[in-house]
Amino acid sequence: MNIGLLINEGPYSHQAADSAWQFAKAALARGHRIQRVFFYNDGVHNATKLTEPPQDDRHIVNRWSRLAEEHGTDLVVCVAAGLRRGLVEENLAPGFRISGLGQLVEAGIESDRLVVFGD
């Protein structure tokens, strides 16, 4: 099954990013494909390389970067939502790219399921 994900919440302010990452890992382990993860609203904070959690905490941004590297998952940050929150190209973590809402629409069309995490 081809799956798209939409993440609307930040990495440390809501459970959505953790849940989405766990969902993606479980789906990939069962042979599914995570075609695209689209970060929207406060979800764009999952893409910043400026995140530096405490040493004993999980590093959610690095988890997403590894997912892209290991599985070829397309990590797309909404340009408008990113700009509203000060996220620009040079602050993106590895594996992320900035694009428009058309990428979310395309993920919805091309995926068998589009799963939404967060409000």
Phi, psi and omega per residue, in radians:
M1 nan 2.463 3.107
N2 -1.709 2.120 -3.015
I3 -2.119 2.412 2.988
G4 -1.973 2.570 3.124
L5 -2.120 2.507 3.034
L6 -2.135 2.139 -3.127
I7 -2.035 2.117 -3.053
N8 -1.889 0.014 -3.053
E9 -2.211 2.697 -3.132
G10 -1.216 2.885 -3.020
P11 -1.253 -0.480 -3.056
Y12 -2.120 0.063 -3.132
S13 -1.860 -0.060 -3.041
H14 -2.782 2.689 -3.135
Q15 -1.301 -0.218 -3.000
A16 -0.981 -0.785 -3.090
A17 -1.157 -0.742 3.082
D18 -1.086 -0.794 -3.137
S19 -1.093 -0.728 3.137
A20 -1.120 -0.734 3.140
W21 -1.140 -0.755 3.100
Q22 -1.097 -0.717 3.093
F23 -1.056 -0.805 -3.123
A24 -1.072 -0.797 3.138
K25 -1.068 -0.761 -3.138
A26 -1.150 -0.731 3.126
A27 -1.117 -0.765 3.125
L28 -1.110 -0.694 3.128
A29 -1.106 -0.463 3.132
R30 -1.627 0.151 3.045
G31 1.620 0.090 3.095
H32 -1.434 2.923 3.123
R33 -2.021 2.281 3.009
I34 -1.678 1.753 -3.041
Q35 -1.209 -0.842 -3.068
R36 -2.658 2.508 2.968
V37 -2.032 2.128 -3.120
F38 -1.898 2.171 -3.116
F39 -1.781 2.124 -3.020
Y40 -2.334 2.800 -3.105
N41 0.902 -2.362 -3.138
D42 -1.204 -0.181 3.071
G43 -1.053 -0.361 3.137
V44 -1.096 -0.385 3.128
H45 -1.153 -0.251 3.061
N46 -1.203 -0.202 -3.005
A47 -1.830 -0.046 -3.035
T48 -1.483 2.294 3.100
K49 -1.340 -0.080 -3.139
L50 -1.430 -0.091 3.115
T51 -1.237 2.276 3.112
E52 -2.438 1.470 -3.132
P53 -1.236 2.849 3.070
P54 -0.990 2.706 -3.051
Q55 -0.985 -0.600 -3.079
D56 -1.615 0.146 -3.127
D57 -1.821 2.805 3.090
R58 -1.263 2.599 3.128
H59 -1.936 1.573 -3.017
I60 -1.082 -0.691 -3.138
V61 -1.057 -0.792 3.112
N62 -1.119 -0.582 3.079
R63 -1.047 -0.794 3.127
W64 -1.122 -0.720 3.133
S65 -1.061 -0.755 3.112
R66 -1.126 -0.664 3.115
L67 -1.048 -0.765 3.118
A68 -1.116 -0.755 -3.107
E69 -1.169 -0.776 -3.054
E70 -1.375 -0.520 -3.016
H71 -2.136 0.007 3.139
G72 1.201 0.419 3.138
T73 -1.257 2.325 3.131
D74 -1.429 2.036 3.132
L75 -1.832 1.922 -3.031
V76 -2.022 2.270 3.108
V77 -1.836 2.267 3.108
C78 -1.119 2.188 -3.091
V79 -1.084 -0.798 -3.101
A80 -1.158 -0.804 3.127
A81 -1.128 -0.662 3.117
G82 -1.141 -0.822 -3.133
L83 -1.095 -0.672 3.099
R84 -1.050 -0.465 -3.080
R85 -1.881 0.201 3.075
G86 1.387 0.231 -3.141
L87 -1.586 2.038 -3.132
V88 -2.120 2.901 -3.044
E89 -0.828 -0.800 -3.058
E90 -1.224 -0.190 3.105
N91 -1.751 0.087 -3.126
L92 -1.329 2.435 3.026
A93 -1.261 2.803 3.124
P94 -0.987 2.437 3.080
G95 1.641 -0.248 -3.137
F96 -1.662 2.660 3.030
R97 -2.479 2.720 3.132
I98 -1.745 2.373 3.090
S99 -2.749 -3.059 -3.072
G100 -1.718 -3.126 -3.130
L101 -1.102 -0.332 3.079
G102 -1.002 -0.548 3.109
Q103 -1.185 -0.572 3.069
L104 -1.212 -0.769 3.110
V105 -1.046 -0.805 3.127
E106 -1.058 -0.718 3.100
A107 -1.066 -0.709 3.115
G108 -1.124 -0.626 -3.132
I109 -1.311 -0.772 -3.019
E110 -1.470 -0.298 -3.124
S111 -1.561 2.647 3.002
D112 -1.276 -0.551 3.108
R113 -2.473 2.469 2.973
L114 -2.043 1.998 -3.052
V115 -1.818 2.256 -3.066
V116 -1.833 2.333 3.087
F117 -2.095 2.100 -3.124
G118 1.651 2.897 -3.100
D119 -1.260 nan nan
